[in-house]
Amino acid sequence: DGGQWTTFSDIVKKYGVVPASAMPDTYQSKNTRMMSRLLARKLREDALELRDLANNGAKTKNIASTKIEMLKDIYRILVLSLGEPPQEFIWQYLDNDGIPSKVTTYTPERFYKEVVGINVDDYVMFMNDPSREYYKLYEVEYDRNLAEGANWKFINLPIEVIKKFAVKSIKDNEAMYFSCDVGKQLDSKGGYIDVNFYDYNDLFGVDFGMDKAKRIQTFDSGSSHGMALIGANILDDGTTDKWLLENSWGANKGDHGYLTMTDDWFNEYMFRLVINKKYIDGDVLKILSSKATLLPPWDPTFAAEN
């Protein structure tokens, strides 16, 4: 729960995926706050103990064995909260004509490769951060959830360029991972988000005038939530005025689980979008082979996540 694109993609590449029928949701999987808090508390406690061992001259192998025992407790909390991931499962489906498939036993890795069939490495993360240089590759130090994984990277682009690629993806019926500062100007009941939904300037007679770059640099705004960007209202001149998001808060929130976002809100509070490489211009893809600028994990761009 939470995290960002590579938090998901690294796990998928290592472990695979399973259908919901093979590992049904639990109460905790839909209400993760307390589980996440307890995990964070236990991990902090364990980290302090490991640091003390290192500071007191403990051997590396003893520290490693202690860490393994600690991780058993973390795994126990996760299994009791979410269930144990299946090593293998039996699965069958109906095709578009209603004909049942062959009953097959899958491992999570095999299911990902043969049924899902999507290569997560075909996707690129883009950021719109006007406080730093555009058309550059950035890397976040220490931001990984696998020891053997890599720091996550993103290309910083102007908002209009990102929207151009997003429209191409939507026209091809491919949704995208979308992260934003969801709490800003949100009507959670009606399912609508617009920069002018709440008029605080007139309400208080005070000008709240920071632009996006200044809000980022002062820790006032950052990515706080991920959703799926699934639609756009494209005008005759090719521009957009509204976008459609599929949220994860349940059908009783928003418009049956969906949010309508205005183009102005997209400009101000969209932070990251993950798009298939086939919709990206070649000159932008070349940026992936350039040397990345390393950012510290406490950078204000990631304040809302940290």
C-alpha positions as a printed NumPy array, in Angstrom:
array([[  0.   ,   0.   ,   0.   ],
       [  1.363,   3.398,  -0.905],
       [  4.8  ,   3.656,  -2.449],
       [  5.274,   4.322,  -6.137],
       [  5.596,   2.556,  -9.481],
       [  8.864,   0.691,  -8.894],
       [  7.594,  -0.505,  -5.515],
       [  5.078,  -2.454,  -7.582],
       [  7.146,  -3.348, -10.647],
       [ 10.131,  -4.759,  -8.735],
       [  7.892,  -7.078,  -6.709],
       [  6.05 ,  -8.226,  -9.834],
       [  9.292,  -9.06 , -11.625],
       [ 10.599, -11.045,  -8.651],
       [  7.488, -12.809,  -7.37 ],
       [  4.776, -12.559, -10.039],
       [  1.068, -11.933,  -9.44 ],
       [ -2.062, -13.922,  -8.621],
       [ -5.741, -13.337,  -9.456],
       [ -7.976, -12.046,  -6.67 ],
       [ -9.682, -15.439,  -6.477],
       [ -6.382, -17.038,  -5.439],
       [ -5.748, -14.539,  -2.639],
       [ -8.965, -12.728,  -1.677],
       [ -8.97 ,  -9.322,  -0.018],
       [ -9.037,  -9.158,   3.771],
       [-10.269,  -6.392,   6.037],
       [ -6.687,  -5.227,   6.492],
       [ -5.981,  -5.118,   2.757],
       [ -8.788,  -2.579,   2.386],
       [ -7.991,  -0.773,   5.646],
       [ -4.208,  -0.656,   5.723],
       [ -3.501,   2.313,   7.978],
       [ -3.087,   0.499,  11.3  ],
       [ -1.213,  -2.418,   9.733],
       [  1.201,   0.026,   8.086],
       [  1.69 ,   1.916,  11.346],
       [  2.484,  -1.269,  13.263],
       [  4.889,  -2.448,  10.572],
       [  6.663,   0.914,  10.624],
       [  6.909,   0.84 ,  14.412],
       [  8.356,  -2.672,  14.461],
       [ 10.809,  -1.951,  11.642],
       [ 12.053,   1.163,  13.431],
       [ 12.511,  -0.814,  16.634],
       [ 14.445,  -3.494,  14.76 ],
       [ 16.571,  -0.931,  12.915],
       [ 17.659,   0.626,  16.213],
       [ 18.662,  -2.782,  17.552],
       [ 20.66 ,  -3.609,  14.413],
       [ 22.392,  -0.238,  14.577],
       [ 23.347,  -0.839,  18.206],
       [ 24.771,  -4.25 ,  17.277],
       [ 26.897,  -2.669,  14.554],
       [ 28.068,   0.163,  16.812],
       [ 29.071,  -2.343,  19.489],
       [ 31.263,  -4.338,  17.107],
       [ 29.02 ,  -7.308,  16.347],
       [ 30.139,  -9.522,  13.461],
       [ 28.416,  -9.019,  10.127],
       [ 27.116, -12.602,  10.063],
       [ 25.548, -12.146,  13.513],
       [ 23.854,  -8.927,  12.427],
       [ 22.558, -10.673,   9.293],
       [ 21.163, -13.629,  11.252],
       [ 19.479, -11.257,  13.709],
       [ 17.888,  -9.399,  10.809],
       [ 16.502, -12.652,   9.395],
       [ 14.82 , -13.415,  12.721],
       [ 13.357,  -9.908,  12.778],
       [ 11.982, -10.312,   9.263],
       [ 10.154, -13.442,  10.403],
       [  8.099, -11.225,  12.712],
       [  7.376,  -8.819,   9.85 ],
       [  6.271, -11.71 ,   7.662],
       [  4.047, -13.006,  10.469],
       [  2.282,  -9.642,  10.759],
       [  1.746,  -9.531,   6.994],
       [  0.421, -13.093,   6.774],
       [ -1.973, -12.636,   9.695],
       [ -3.2  ,  -9.395,   8.125],
       [ -3.297, -10.238,   4.428],
       [ -3.071, -14.01 ,   4.154],
       [ -0.191, -16.135,   2.905],
       [  0.682, -15.745,  -0.796],
       [  0.008, -19.04 ,  -2.599],
       [  2.955, -20.958,  -4.004],
       [  0.653, -22.27 ,  -6.726],
       [ -3.052, -22.218,  -7.518],
       [ -5.6  , -23.693,  -9.917],
       [ -7.264, -21.201, -12.26 ],
       [ -9.792, -21.225, -15.07 ],
       [-11.555, -18.434, -16.954],
       [-14.31 , -17.846, -19.508],
       [-13.266, -16.242, -22.8  ],
       [-15.254, -13.528, -24.593],
       [-17.497, -16.179, -26.114],
       [-18.247, -17.729, -22.725],
       [-16.151, -20.817, -23.389],
       [-14.206, -22.072, -20.359],
       [-10.45 , -22.363, -20.6  ],
       [ -8.427, -25.402, -19.671],
       [ -8.028, -25.851, -15.916],
       [ -4.387, -24.982, -15.217],
       [ -2.118, -24.949, -12.195],
       [ -0.053, -21.768, -12.035],
       [  2.7  , -20.341,  -9.921],
       [  2.551, -16.553,  -9.448],
       [  5.56 , -16.167, -11.77 ],
       [  4.   , -18.314, -14.504],
       [  0.661, -16.516, -14.206],
       [  2.356, -13.156, -14.67 ],
       [  4.296, -14.279, -17.736],
       [  1.609, -16.335, -19.481],
       [ -1.685, -14.7  , -18.513],
       [ -0.88 , -11.08 , -17.671],
       [  1.775, -10.916, -20.361],
       [  2.867,  -7.336, -19.652],
       [  6.521,  -6.372, -19.343],
       [  6.715,  -3.71 , -16.638],
       [ 10.081,  -2.631, -18.035],
       [  8.215,  -1.276, -21.078],
       [  6.937,   1.605, -18.954],
       [  8.54 ,   4.944, -18.078],
       [  7.835,   7.197, -15.117],
       [  7.424,  10.902, -15.846],
       [  7.349,  13.726, -13.338],
       [  6.174,  17.296, -13.623],
       [  8.293,  19.286, -11.185],
       [  8.702,  22.883, -12.403],
       [ 11.17 ,  23.567,  -9.584],
       [ 13.904,  21.64 , -11.384],
       [ 15.217,  21.309, -14.94 ],
       [ 13.047,  19.642, -17.585],
       [ 14.139,  16.955, -20.058],
       [ 16.475,  15.418, -17.521],
       [ 16.655,  12.026, -15.817],
       [ 16.543,  11.951, -12.009],
       [ 17.204,   9.127,  -9.551],
       [ 16.064,   8.921,  -5.935],
       [ 18.777,   7.609,  -3.626],
       [ 17.922,   4.647,  -1.349],
       [ 14.356,   4.494,  -2.681],
       [ 13.865,   0.789,  -3.292],
       [ 12.017,  -2.097,  -1.703],
       [ 14.327,  -4.898,  -2.868],
       [ 17.938,  -5.215,  -1.77 ],
       [ 18.865,  -6.294,  -5.293],
       [ 16.639,  -3.682,  -6.905],
       [ 17.613,  -0.3  ,  -8.304],
       [ 16.788,   3.221,  -7.21 ],
       [ 13.747,   4.48 ,  -9.052],
       [ 14.186,   6.974, -11.851],
       [ 11.961,   9.465, -13.623],
       [ 12.137,  11.927, -16.498],
       [ 11.044,  15.451, -15.608],
       [  8.934,  16.972, -18.399],
       [  6.707,  20.003, -19.015],
       [  3.088,  19.259, -18.185],
       [  1.858,  19.729, -21.774],
       [  4.312,  17.135, -23.073],
       [  3.178,  14.624, -20.452],
       [ -0.458,  15.264, -21.382],
       [  0.333,  14.668, -25.055],
       [  1.724,  11.216, -24.273],
       [ -1.195,  10.478, -21.924],
       [ -3.743,  11.255, -24.641],
       [ -1.973,   8.874, -27.037],
       [ -2.175,   6.119, -24.422],
       [ -5.855,   6.755, -23.69 ],
       [ -6.736,   6.777, -27.396],
       [ -5.152,   3.321, -27.576],
       [ -7.278,   2.188, -24.61 ],
       [ -4.34 ,   1.818, -22.213],
       [ -4.771,   3.19 , -18.696],
       [ -1.861,   4.627, -16.73 ],
       [ -0.536,   4.763, -13.175],
       [ -1.175,   8.309, -11.968],
       [ -0.04 ,   9.938,  -8.723],
       [ -1.091,  13.315,  -7.387],
       [ -1.726,  15.513,  -4.357],
       [ -5.233,  14.119,  -4.011],
       [ -6.382,  16.105,  -0.978],
       [ -6.192,  19.475,  -2.698],
       [ -9.548,  20.923,  -3.858],
       [-11.227,  17.507,  -3.713],
       [-14.959,  16.842,  -3.53 ],
       [-14.685,  13.241,  -2.371],
       [-18.445,  12.683,  -2.238],
       [-19.246,  14.098,  -5.656],
       [-16.124,  12.745,  -7.31 ],
       [-14.872,  16.063,  -8.672],
       [-11.534,  17.872,  -8.375],
       [-10.884,  21.382,  -9.664],
       [ -8.5  ,  24.156,  -8.621],
       [-11.439,  26.498,  -7.932],
       [-13.668,  24.082,  -6.027],
       [-12.949,  25.823,  -2.711],
       [-12.391,  29.587,  -3.   ],
       [-10.169,  30.23 ,  -0.001],
       [ -8.972,  33.568,  -1.393],
       [-12.449,  35.126,  -1.257],
       [-13.423,  33.284,   1.92 ],
       [-10.568,  34.778,   3.943],
       [ -9.741,  37.81 ,   1.828],
       [ -6.189,  36.495,   1.605],
       [ -4.207,  35.608,  -1.506],
       [ -2.855,  32.041,  -1.515],
       [ -0.55 ,  32.687,  -4.443],
       [  2.231,  30.075,  -4.491],
       [  2.747,  28.358,  -7.83 ],
       [  3.47 ,  24.637,  -8.165],
       [  7.249,  25.022,  -7.963],
       [  7.064,  27.041,  -4.745],
       [  4.531,  24.653,  -3.192],
       [  6.913,  21.768,  -3.849],
       [  9.978,  23.535,  -2.479],
       [  8.17 ,  24.564,   0.725],
       [  6.794,  21.051,   1.366],
       [  3.261,  22.361,   0.79 ],
       [  2.413,  19.931,  -2.007],
       [  3.576,  16.517,  -3.149],
       [  2.366,  13.177,  -4.428],
       [  0.111,  11.581,  -1.817],
       [ -1.991,   9.017,  -3.678],
       [ -1.956,   6.763,  -6.735],
       [ -4.882,   6.066,  -9.068],
       [ -5.508,   4.915, -12.635],
       [ -5.858,   7.552, -15.346],
       [ -8.38 ,   6.   , -17.718],
       [-10.027,   8.723, -19.803],
       [ -9.889,  12.241, -21.214],
       [-12.329,  14.691, -22.788],
       [-10.52 ,  15.69 , -25.981],
       [-11.717,  18.872, -27.682],
       [-11.853,  19.531, -31.431],
       [ -8.475,  21.271, -31.366],
       [ -6.845,  18.255, -29.685],
       [ -6.557,  19.821, -26.242],
       [ -8.168,  18.412, -23.096],
       [-10.43 ,  20.   , -20.501],
       [-11.294,  17.035, -18.242],
       [ -9.818,  13.67 , -17.269],
       [-11.258,  10.527, -15.688],
       [ -9.613,   8.694, -12.797],
       [-10.431,   5.291, -11.315],
       [ -9.809,   5.416,  -7.583],
       [ -9.23 ,   2.666,  -5.016],
       [-11.422,   3.957,  -2.184],
       [-14.454,   1.851,  -3.077],
       [-17.656,   2.405,  -5.04 ],
       [-19.205,   4.469,  -2.227],
       [-16.616,   7.246,  -2.686],
       [-16.712,   9.739,  -5.532],
       [-18.871,   8.913,  -8.549],
       [-19.156,   5.148,  -7.99 ],
       [-15.413,   4.997,  -7.384],
       [-14.412,   7.449, -10.135],
       [-13.166,  11.038, -10.076],
       [-13.487,  13.717, -12.75 ],
       [-10.443,  15.98 , -12.816],
       [-10.228,  19.298, -14.642],
       [ -7.278,  20.114, -16.867],
       [ -6.246,  22.964, -14.568],
       [ -6.114,  20.589, -11.597],
       [ -4.014,  18.16 , -13.665],
       [ -1.535,  20.986, -14.29 ],
       [ -1.248,  21.949, -10.627],
       [ -1.44 ,  18.686,  -8.681],
       [ -0.404,  15.852, -11.003],
       [  3.102,  14.692, -10.144],
       [  3.88 ,  11.348, -11.756],
       [  2.531,   9.373, -14.675],
       [  3.744,   5.975, -15.898],
       [  3.334,   5.506, -19.655],
       [  4.202,   2.736, -22.1  ],
       [  7.319,   3.521, -24.144],
       [  5.435,   3.014, -27.412],
       [  3.574,   6.302, -26.854],
       [  6.724,   8.325, -26.127],
       [  8.71 ,  10.38 , -28.636],
       [ 12.145,   9.004, -29.48 ],
       [ 14.047,  12.078, -28.336],
       [ 12.466,  11.757, -24.892],
       [ 13.247,   8.035, -24.646],
       [ 16.914,   8.812, -25.318],
       [ 16.985,  10.624, -21.969],
       [ 16.747,   7.216, -20.258],
       [ 20.31 ,   6.433, -21.38 ],
       [ 21.724,   9.659, -19.923],
       [ 23.375,   9.954, -16.514],
       [ 20.76 ,  10.572, -13.838],
       [ 20.923,  13.398, -11.33 ],
       [ 20.866,  11.829,  -7.856],
       [ 18.294,  13.225,  -5.412],
       [ 18.283,  12.555,  -1.644],
       [ 15.268,  10.724,  -0.17 ],
       [ 14.373,  13.812,   1.899],
       [ 14.001,  15.988,  -1.215],
       [ 10.828,  18.143,  -0.981],
       [  9.486,  16.529,  -4.153],
       [  8.775,  13.404,  -2.093],
       [  7.653,  15.079,   1.134],
       [  4.103,  13.733,   1.057],
       [  5.385,  10.152,   0.762],
       [  7.976,  10.4  ,   3.51 ]])
